[in-house]
Amino acid sequence: MIKEEIYIEILNNIHSAVYIVDEDGKVLYINHAVELMDNVKEEEVIGKYILDIIMITNLKRDWNLLQ
């Protein structure tokens, strides 16, 4: 395995949510923990702004609490 593959394997096997964003705040990568915790898919968030993703997931969570 090359270094990048090893890092991705490590990130995908930890229980903490990991977002990697560029200098503009666009999401480049999320690990599996993000998908589970925030109930999102990688293809839904890659390329979007991190603040938009956080706001949407918080709104979903809050809405579910009100139900």
Secondary structure, DSSP 4 states (H G I P E B T S, - for coil): --HHHHHHHHHHTSSS--EEE-TTSBEEEE-HHHHHHHT--HHHHTTSBHHHHHHHHHHHHHHHHH-
